[in-house]
Amino acid sequence: MKKILCTLCLGLVSLAASVSAATIELMPEITAITGQGYNSAGRLANNNITAADVKAWLGPAGRADGWYTTTGNGDMRWGSASVNTANQTISLPNMPGTAGVCAGLKMTIENIQAYSGLTFSFSLTPPGTGPTYTYSVWYETTDGDLVELCRGSRGNNASQWNVSYDVTDEQLAAMKENGNGKVYTVIGSSGGTNGNSGTIRDISLEGTLAVPEPATASLSLLGLVALMLRRRRV
C-alpha cells in the first residue's frame, strides 16, 4: 500500500512539474516576396500609414498569405524590397525622391484561442546614412476591419534598430473575441542616400501556448489517494 501511495504522490508531483509554457514561431519562413503595387500617397512607407492602406495593399480576400513588396506604381515610383532566403533577411533599398519602399506580410494564426501571449520582434540594420524607417502590425476582425496592434518610427540613425512588442492582454482578448486570425505586418523606408539598403533580420511573431489547467487530473488523483487511505483505515 505504501508503495502504491508513494507512486501516486510522485505522479502528482510529476504532473505539476510537467506544466510549462511553450513558445511557437508563428511567422512563416521567407521563401519569396511578391510585387504588389499600391498608391497611398506615400503613407504606406511612413508613420501616417492607415488601416485602409494596409487593407487595400495586403488585405483583399483573394490575396494569398505571404510576403509582399511595393513596386513601381505610376508617378509614385515605389521601390521594391528583396529577400535572401538563405539567411532569412529582407533588404529595403534607399530611394530618395520616391514614395519609399515597403515589405509586408499577410499571415493567419490558426487556433488563436490556444495562445496566452504574442510577441512581435525584428532587428533592422541601416546603412551609414539611412532613411526614415517605420513598422506597424495589425489584425483583422470578423467584419473585415483592421485594428492596429503597434507601430513605430525612427529617423536617420546609423545604429541598429531592435524592436520587440508584447501584445497586451487586452489586445489578445479582443483578437480572440473579434479577430478572424489574419495578421498584417508592414515595414517601410523612405528617403536616405541612393544605393544603400537597410537589412531586416530576425523578424518574428512568437506565440506562447496557453497551459491547460491540470486541476481535473490532479483532483482525480487526490480523490483516489483519499479513497485508498480511507479504506486502509477501515
C-alpha positions as protocol buffer text, in pm:
chain_id: "A"
residue {
  index: 1
  type: MET
  ca { x: 0 y: 0 z: 0 }
}
residue {
  index: 2
  type: LYS
  ca { x: 280 y: 242 z: 94 }
}
residue {
  index: 3
  type: LYS
  ca { x: 444 y: 177 z: -242 }
}
residue {
  index: 4
  type: ILE
  ca { x: 119 y: 249 z: -428 }
}
residue {
  index: 5
  type: LEU
  ca { x: 60 y: 571 z: -233 }
}
residue {
  index: 6
  type: CYS
  ca { x: 417 y: 681 z: -296 }
}
residue {
  index: 7
  type: THR
  ca { x: 377 y: 617 z: -668 }
}
residue {
  index: 8
  type: LEU
  ca { x: 54 y: 819 z: -680 }
}
residue {
  index: 9
  type: CYS
  ca { x: 212 y: 1110 z: -493 }
}
residue {
  index: 10
  type: LEU
  ca { x: 511 y: 1106 z: -725 }
}
residue {
  index: 11
  type: GLY
  ca { x: 268 y: 1108 z: -1017 }
}
residue {
  index: 12
  type: LEU
  ca { x: 107 y: 1423 z: -880 }
}
residue {
  index: 13
  type: VAL
  ca { x: 447 y: 1591 z: -841 }
}
residue {
  index: 14
  type: SER
  ca { x: 542 y: 1486 z: -1192 }
}
residue {
  index: 15
  type: LEU
  ca { x: 215 y: 1624 z: -1331 }
}
residue {
  index: 16
  type: ALA
  ca { x: 274 y: 1960 z: -1164 }
}
residue {
  index: 17
  type: ALA
  ca { x: 636 y: 1972 z: -1280 }
}
residue {
  index: 18
  type: SER
  ca { x: 543 y: 1895 z: -1641 }
}
residue {
  index: 19
  type: VAL
  ca { x: 328 y: 2206 z: -1673 }
}
residue {
  index: 20
  type: SER
  ca { x: 525 y: 2469 z: -1868 }
}
residue {
  index: 21
  type: ALA
  ca { x: 466 y: 2727 z: -2140 }
}
residue {
  index: 22
  type: ALA
  ca { x: 574 y: 2654 z: -2496 }
}
residue {
  index: 23
  type: THR
  ca { x: 687 y: 2929 z: -2735 }
}
residue {
  index: 24
  type: ILE
  ca { x: 592 y: 2874 z: -3101 }
}
residue {
  index: 25
  type: GLU
  ca { x: 718 y: 3067 z: -3403 }
}
residue {
  index: 26
  type: LEU
  ca { x: 405 y: 3167 z: -3596 }
}
residue {
  index: 27
  type: MET
  ca { x: 555 y: 3378 z: -3872 }
}
residue {
  index: 28
  type: PRO
  ca { x: 615 y: 3181 z: -4193 }
}
residue {
  index: 29
  type: GLU
  ca { x: 960 y: 3133 z: -4336 }
}
residue {
  index: 30
  type: ILE
  ca { x: 1069 y: 3381 z: -4603 }
}
residue {
  index: 31
  type: THR
  ca { x: 1067 y: 3175 z: -4922 }
}
residue {
  index: 32
  type: ALA
  ca { x: 984 y: 3452 z: -5172 }
}
residue {
  index: 33
  type: ILE
  ca { x: 846 y: 3805 z: -5195 }
}
residue {
  index: 34
  type: THR
  ca { x: 576 y: 3911 z: -5442 }
}
residue {
  index: 35
  type: GLY
  ca { x: 545 y: 4255 z: -5602 }
}
residue {
  index: 36
  type: GLN
  ca { x: 213 y: 4426 z: -5530 }
}
residue {
  index: 37
  type: GLY
  ca { x: 162 y: 4787 z: -5638 }
}
residue {
  index: 38
  type: TYR
  ca { x: -43 y: 5036 z: -5436 }
}
residue {
  index: 39
  type: ASN
  ca { x: -84 y: 5413 z: -5449 }
}
residue {
  index: 40
  type: SER
  ca { x: -122 y: 5551 z: -5097 }
}
residue {
  index: 41
  type: ALA
  ca { x: 28 y: 5898 z: -5149 }
}
residue {
  index: 42
  type: GLY
  ca { x: 336 y: 5781 z: -4961 }
}
residue {
  index: 43
  type: ARG
  ca { x: 155 y: 5689 z: -4636 }
}
residue {
  index: 44
  type: LEU
  ca { x: 236 y: 5319 z: -4666 }
}
residue {
  index: 45
  type: ALA
  ca { x: 607 y: 5381 z: -4602 }
}
residue {
  index: 46
  type: ASN
  ca { x: 577 y: 5629 z: -4318 }
}
residue {
  index: 47
  type: ASN
  ca { x: 417 y: 5679 z: -3978 }
}
residue {
  index: 48
  type: ASN
  ca { x: 94 y: 5810 z: -4135 }
}
residue {
  index: 49
  type: ILE
  ca { x: 5 y: 5461 z: -4256 }
}
residue {
  index: 50
  type: THR
  ca { x: -365 y: 5382 z: -4211 }
}
residue {
  index: 51
  type: ALA
  ca { x: -573 y: 5068 z: -4171 }
}
residue {
  index: 52
  type: ALA
  ca { x: -726 y: 5142 z: -4511 }
}
residue {
  index: 53
  type: ASP
  ca { x: -378 y: 5146 z: -4669 }
}
residue {
  index: 54
  type: VAL
  ca { x: -287 y: 4807 z: -4524 }
}
residue {
  index: 55
  type: LYS
  ca { x: -627 y: 4660 z: -4610 }
}
residue {
  index: 56
  type: ALA
  ca { x: -609 y: 4777 z: -4971 }
}
residue {
  index: 57
  type: TRP
  ca { x: -249 y: 4663 z: -5021 }
}
residue {
  index: 58
  type: LEU
  ca { x: -245 y: 4329 z: -4840 }
}
residue {
  index: 59
  type: GLY
  ca { x: -599 y: 4256 z: -4729 }
}
residue {
  index: 60
  type: PRO
  ca { x: -814 y: 4170 z: -5034 }
}
residue {
  index: 61
  type: ALA
  ca { x: -978 y: 3832 z: -4989 }
}
residue {
  index: 62
  type: GLY
  ca { x: -814 y: 3690 z: -5300 }
}
residue {
  index: 63
  type: ARG
  ca { x: -464 y: 3783 z: -5186 }
}
residue {
  index: 64
  type: ALA
  ca { x: -285 y: 3476 z: -5052 }
}
residue {
  index: 65
  type: ASP
  ca { x: -87 y: 3472 z: -4730 }
}
residue {
  index: 66
  type: GLY
  ca { x: 279 y: 3553 z: -4786 }
}
residue {
  index: 67
  type: TRP
  ca { x: 544 y: 3824 z: -4818 }
}
residue {
  index: 68
  type: TYR
  ca { x: 486 y: 4125 z: -5045 }
}
residue {
  index: 69
  type: THR
  ca { x: 681 y: 4428 z: -5164 }
}
residue {
  index: 70
  type: THR
  ca { x: 576 y: 4757 z: -5314 }
}
residue {
  index: 71
  type: THR
  ca { x: 659 y: 4807 z: -5682 }
}
residue {
  index: 72
  type: GLY
  ca { x: 686 y: 5093 z: -5928 }
}
residue {
  index: 73
  type: ASN
  ca { x: 336 y: 5238 z: -5946 }
}
residue {
  index: 74
  type: GLY
  ca { x: 289 y: 5529 z: -6188 }
}
residue {
  index: 75
  type: ASP
  ca { x: 415 y: 5861 z: -6055 }
}
residue {
  index: 76
  type: MET
  ca { x: 454 y: 5718 z: -5707 }
}
residue {
  index: 77
  type: ARG
  ca { x: 770 y: 5534 z: -5819 }
}
residue {
  index: 78
  type: TRP
  ca { x: 767 y: 5283 z: -5536 }
}
residue {
  index: 79
  type: GLY
  ca { x: 1086 y: 5093 z: -5472 }
}
residue {
  index: 80
  type: SER
  ca { x: 1100 y: 4715 z: -5434 }
}
residue {
  index: 81
  type: ALA
  ca { x: 1227 y: 4511 z: -5140 }
}
residue {
  index: 82
  type: SER
  ca { x: 1420 y: 4188 z: -5193 }
}
residue {
  index: 83
  type: VAL
  ca { x: 1478 y: 3882 z: -4977 }
}
residue {
  index: 84
  type: ASN
  ca { x: 1762 y: 3644 z: -4904 }
}
residue {
  index: 85
  type: THR
  ca { x: 1600 y: 3309 z: -4832 }
}
residue {
  index: 86
  type: ALA
  ca { x: 1927 y: 3150 z: -4717 }
}
residue {
  index: 87
  type: ASN
  ca { x: 1974 y: 3385 z: -4421 }
}
residue {
  index: 88
  type: GLN
  ca { x: 1606 y: 3489 z: -4390 }
}
residue {
  index: 89
  type: THR
  ca { x: 1663 y: 3863 z: -4436 }
}
residue {
  index: 90
  type: ILE
  ca { x: 1477 y: 4140 z: -4618 }
}
residue {
  index: 91
  type: SER
  ca { x: 1654 y: 4431 z: -4790 }
}
residue {
  index: 92
  type: LEU
  ca { x: 1491 y: 4776 z: -4809 }
}
residue {
  index: 93
  type: PRO
  ca { x: 1679 y: 4996 z: -5058 }
}
residue {
  index: 94
  type: ASN
  ca { x: 1702 y: 5371 z: -5004 }
}
residue {
  index: 95
  type: MET
  ca { x: 1529 y: 5551 z: -5290 }
}
residue {
  index: 96
  type: PRO
  ca { x: 1526 y: 5932 z: -5241 }
}
residue {
  index: 97
  type: GLY
  ca { x: 1269 y: 6118 z: -5446 }
}
residue {
  index: 98
  type: THR
  ca { x: 1025 y: 5826 z: -5439 }
}
residue {
  index: 99
  type: ALA
  ca { x: 737 y: 5723 z: -5215 }
}
residue {
  index: 100
  type: GLY
  ca { x: 975 y: 5476 z: -5049 }
}
residue {
  index: 101
  type: VAL
  ca { x: 973 y: 5100 z: -5027 }
}
residue {
  index: 102
  type: CYS
  ca { x: 775 y: 4859 z: -4811 }
}
residue {
  index: 103
  type: ALA
  ca { x: 784 y: 4491 z: -4724 }
}
residue {
  index: 104
  type: GLY
  ca { x: 461 y: 4343 z: -4594 }
}
residue {
  index: 105
  type: LEU
  ca { x: 330 y: 4014 z: -4462 }
}
residue {
  index: 106
  type: LYS
  ca { x: -19 y: 3870 z: -4463 }
}
residue {
  index: 107
  type: MET
  ca { x: -50 y: 3564 z: -4239 }
}
residue {
  index: 108
  type: THR
  ca { x: -301 y: 3355 z: -4048 }
}
residue {
  index: 109
  type: ILE
  ca { x: -275 y: 3240 z: -3687 }
}
residue {
  index: 110
  type: GLU
  ca { x: -450 y: 2906 z: -3665 }
}
residue {
  index: 111
  type: ASN
  ca { x: -644 y: 2845 z: -3342 }
}
residue {
  index: 112
  type: ILE
  ca { x: -552 y: 3175 z: -3181 }
}
residue {
  index: 113
  type: GLN
  ca { x: -759 y: 3071 z: -2879 }
}
residue {
  index: 114
  type: ALA
  ca { x: -475 y: 2837 z: -2778 }
}
residue {
  index: 115
  type: TYR
  ca { x: -226 y: 3119 z: -2716 }
}
residue {
  index: 116
  type: SER
  ca { x: -177 y: 3317 z: -2397 }
}
residue {
  index: 117
  type: GLY
  ca { x: 70 y: 3567 z: -2543 }
}
residue {
  index: 118
  type: LEU
  ca { x: 209 y: 3707 z: -2869 }
}
residue {
  index: 119
  type: THR
  ca { x: 541 y: 3887 z: -2926 }
}
residue {
  index: 120
  type: PHE
  ca { x: 644 y: 4068 z: -3245 }
}
residue {
  index: 121
  type: SER
  ca { x: 1012 y: 4146 z: -3299 }
}
residue {
  index: 122
  type: PHE
  ca { x: 1277 y: 4226 z: -3558 }
}
residue {
  index: 123
  type: SER
  ca { x: 1618 y: 4388 z: -3599 }
}
residue {
  index: 124
  type: LEU
  ca { x: 1696 y: 4642 z: -3870 }
}
residue {
  index: 125
  type: THR
  ca { x: 2050 y: 4737 z: -3965 }
}
residue {
  index: 126
  type: PRO
  ca { x: 2052 y: 5067 z: -4160 }
}
residue {
  index: 127
  type: PRO
  ca { x: 2331 y: 5192 z: -4384 }
}
residue {
  index: 128
  type: GLY
  ca { x: 2557 y: 5473 z: -4264 }
}
residue {
  index: 129
  type: THR
  ca { x: 2314 y: 5740 z: -4380 }
}
residue {
  index: 130
  type: GLY
  ca { x: 1975 y: 5574 z: -4362 }
}
residue {
  index: 131
  type: PRO
  ca { x: 1623 y: 5686 z: -4437 }
}
residue {
  index: 132
  type: THR
  ca { x: 1325 y: 5701 z: -4203 }
}
residue {
  index: 133
  type: TYR
  ca { x: 1203 y: 5354 z: -4109 }
}
residue {
  index: 134
  type: THR
  ca { x: 858 y: 5258 z: -3987 }
}
residue {
  index: 135
  type: TYR
  ca { x: 675 y: 4943 z: -3884 }
}
residue {
  index: 136
  type: SER
  ca { x: 319 y: 4853 z: -3793 }
}
residue {
  index: 137
  type: VAL
  ca { x: 127 y: 4536 z: -3701 }
}
residue {
  index: 138
  type: TRP
  ca { x: -248 y: 4488 z: -3744 }
}
residue {
  index: 139
  type: TYR
  ca { x: -513 y: 4219 z: -3705 }
}
residue {
  index: 140
  type: GLU
  ca { x: -835 y: 4171 z: -3898 }
}
residue {
  index: 141
  type: THR
  ca { x: -1177 y: 4144 z: -3734 }
}
residue {
  index: 142
  type: THR
  ca { x: -1459 y: 3912 z: -3835 }
}
residue {
  index: 143
  type: ASP
  ca { x: -1620 y: 4216 z: -4002 }
}
residue {
  index: 144
  type: GLY
  ca { x: -1311 y: 4270 z: -4219 }
}
residue {
  index: 145
  type: ASP
  ca { x: -1184 y: 4581 z: -4036 }
}
residue {
  index: 146
  type: LEU
  ca { x: -817 y: 4621 z: -3944 }
}
residue {
  index: 147
  type: VAL
  ca { x: -714 y: 4708 z: -3588 }
}
residue {
  index: 148
  type: GLU
  ca { x: -366 y: 4837 z: -3507 }
}
residue {
  index: 149
  type: LEU
  ca { x: -162 y: 4643 z: -3251 }
}
residue {
  index: 150
  type: CYS
  ca { x: 153 y: 4857 z: -3261 }
}
residue {
  index: 151
  type: ARG
  ca { x: 359 y: 5093 z: -3473 }
}
residue {
  index: 152
  type: GLY
  ca { x: 690 y: 5274 z: -3452 }
}
residue {
  index: 153
  type: SER
  ca { x: 917 y: 5504 z: -3649 }
}
residue {
  index: 154
  type: ARG
  ca { x: 1282 y: 5600 z: -3641 }
}
residue {
  index: 155
  type: GLY
  ca { x: 1466 y: 5872 z: -3829 }
}
residue {
  index: 156
  type: ASN
  ca { x: 1809 y: 5883 z: -3987 }
}
residue {
  index: 157
  type: ASN
  ca { x: 2024 y: 5682 z: -3747 }
}
residue {
  index: 158
  type: ALA
  ca { x: 2313 y: 5453 z: -3831 }
}
residue {
  index: 159
  type: SER
  ca { x: 2274 y: 5229 z: -3524 }
}
residue {
  index: 160
  type: GLN
  ca { x: 2085 y: 4900 z: -3528 }
}
residue {
  index: 161
  type: TRP
  ca { x: 1714 y: 4921 z: -3451 }
}
residue {
  index: 162
  type: ASN
  ca { x: 1586 y: 4638 z: -3230 }
}
residue {
  index: 163
  type: VAL
  ca { x: 1210 y: 4618 z: -3188 }
}
residue {
  index: 164
  type: SER
  ca { x: 1014 y: 4389 z: -2957 }
}
residue {
  index: 165
  type: TYR
  ca { x: 646 y: 4432 z: -2877 }
}
residue {
  index: 166
  type: ASP
  ca { x: 439 y: 4216 z: -2645 }
}
residue {
  index: 167
  type: VAL
  ca { x: 71 y: 4218 z: -2741 }
}
residue {
  index: 168
  type: THR
  ca { x: -120 y: 4328 z: -2431 }
}
residue {
  index: 169
  type: ASP
  ca { x: -369 y: 4104 z: -2255 }
}
residue {
  index: 170
  type: GLU
  ca { x: -650 y: 4337 z: -2365 }
}
residue {
  index: 171
  type: GLN
  ca { x: -538 y: 4326 z: -2728 }
}
residue {
  index: 172
  type: LEU
  ca { x: -509 y: 3948 z: -2728 }
}
residue {
  index: 173
  type: ALA
  ca { x: -851 y: 3912 z: -2567 }
}
residue {
  index: 174
  type: ALA
  ca { x: -1001 y: 4134 z: -2840 }
}
residue {
  index: 175
  type: MET
  ca { x: -824 y: 3930 z: -3110 }
}
residue {
  index: 176
  type: LYS
  ca { x: -969 y: 3611 z: -2967 }
}
residue {
  index: 177
  type: GLU
  ca { x: -1317 y: 3757 z: -2939 }
}
residue {
  index: 178
  type: ASN
  ca { x: -1341 y: 3955 z: -3263 }
}
residue {
  index: 179
  type: GLY
  ca { x: -1045 y: 3856 z: -3481 }
}
residue {
  index: 180
  type: ASN
  ca { x: -1052 y: 3616 z: -3776 }
}
residue {
  index: 181
  type: GLY
  ca { x: -689 y: 3505 z: -3731 }
}
residue {
  index: 182
  type: LYS
  ca { x: -542 y: 3731 z: -4002 }
}
residue {
  index: 183
  type: VAL
  ca { x: -239 y: 3939 z: -3904 }
}
residue {
  index: 184
  type: TYR
  ca { x: -58 y: 4201 z: -4116 }
}
residue {
  index: 185
  type: THR
  ca { x: 291 y: 4346 z: -4079 }
}
residue {
  index: 186
  type: VAL
  ca { x: 435 y: 4636 z: -4279 }
}
residue {
  index: 187
  type: ILE
  ca { x: 793 y: 4765 z: -4258 }
}
residue {
  index: 188
  type: GLY
  ca { x: 890 y: 5059 z: -4478 }
}
residue {
  index: 189
  type: SER
  ca { x: 1165 y: 5310 z: -4552 }
}
residue {
  index: 190
  type: SER
  ca { x: 1173 y: 5643 z: -4730 }
}
residue {
  index: 191
  type: GLY
  ca { x: 1449 y: 5886 z: -4821 }
}
residue {
  index: 192
  type: GLY
  ca { x: 1817 y: 5829 z: -4748 }
}
residue {
  index: 193
  type: THR
  ca { x: 2114 y: 5808 z: -4981 }
}
residue {
  index: 194
  type: ASN
  ca { x: 2053 y: 5632 z: -5312 }
}
residue {
  index: 195
  type: GLY
  ca { x: 2207 y: 5288 z: -5346 }
}
residue {
  index: 196
  type: ASN
  ca { x: 2224 y: 5200 z: -4977 }
}
residue {
  index: 197
  type: SER
  ca { x: 1993 y: 4946 z: -4815 }
}
residue {
  index: 198
  type: GLY
  ca { x: 1862 y: 4860 z: -4472 }
}
residue {
  index: 199
  type: THR
  ca { x: 1854 y: 4493 z: -4372 }
}
residue {
  index: 200
  type: ILE
  ca { x: 1573 y: 4336 z: -4169 }
}
residue {
  index: 201
  type: ARG
  ca { x: 1664 y: 4019 z: -3985 }
}
residue {
  index: 202
  type: ASP
  ca { x: 1521 y: 3801 z: -3709 }
}
residue {
  index: 203
  type: ILE
  ca { x: 1168 y: 3910 z: -3789 }
}
residue {
  index: 204
  type: SER
  ca { x: 936 y: 3703 z: -3576 }
}
residue {
  index: 205
  type: LEU
  ca { x: 589 y: 3661 z: -3433 }
}
residue {
  index: 206
  type: GLU
  ca { x: 605 y: 3419 z: -3141 }
}
residue {
  index: 207
  type: GLY
  ca { x: 306 y: 3275 z: -2962 }
}
residue {
  index: 208
  type: THR
  ca { x: 302 y: 3141 z: -2609 }
}
residue {
  index: 209
  type: LEU
  ca { x: 79 y: 2836 z: -2583 }
}
residue {
  index: 210
  type: ALA
  ca { x: -179 y: 2862 z: -2309 }
}
residue {
  index: 211
  type: VAL
  ca { x: -113 y: 2597 z: -2042 }
}
residue {
  index: 212
  type: PRO
  ca { x: -420 y: 2381 z: -1974 }
}
residue {
  index: 213
  type: GLU
  ca { x: -517 y: 2367 z: -1609 }
}
residue {
  index: 214
  type: PRO
  ca { x: -418 y: 2030 z: -1457 }
}
residue {
  index: 215
  type: ALA
  ca { x: -687 y: 2070 z: -1189 }
}
residue {
  index: 216
  type: THR
  ca { x: -912 y: 1792 z: -1316 }
}
residue {
  index: 217
  type: ALA
  ca { x: -638 y: 1532 z: -1334 }
}
residue {
  index: 218
  type: SER
  ca { x: -489 y: 1643 z: -1002 }
}
residue {
  index: 219
  type: LEU
  ca { x: -821 y: 1632 z: -821 }
}
residue {
  index: 220
  type: SER
  ca { x: -894 y: 1288 z: -960 }
}
residue {
  index: 221
  type: LEU
  ca { x: -563 y: 1152 z: -836 }
}
residue {
  index: 222
  type: LEU
  ca { x: -606 y: 1321 z: -499 }
}
residue {
  index: 223
  type: GLY
  ca { x: -953 y: 1170 z: -470 }
}
residue {
  index: 224
  type: LEU
  ca { x: -812 y: 824 z: -543 }
}
residue {
  index: 225
  type: VAL
  ca { x: -542 y: 869 z: -276 }
}
residue {
  index: 226
  type: ALA
  ca { x: -800 y: 984 z: -20 }
}
residue {
  index: 227
  type: LEU
  ca { x: -1021 y: 686 z: -101 }
}
residue {
  index: 228
  type: MET
  ca { x: -734 y: 440 z: -59 }
}
residue {
  index: 229
  type: LEU
  ca { x: -633 y: 600 z: 270 }
}
residue {
  index: 230
  type: ARG
  ca { x: -989 y: 575 z: 398 }
}
residue {
  index: 231
  type: ARG
  ca { x: -1013 y: 210 z: 301 }
}
residue {
  index: 232
  type: ARG
  ca { x: -680 y: 137 z: 466 }
}
residue {
  index: 233
  type: ARG
  ca { x: -803 y: 285 z: 797 }
}
residue {
  index: 234
  type: VAL
  ca { x: -1129 y: 82 z: 792 }
}
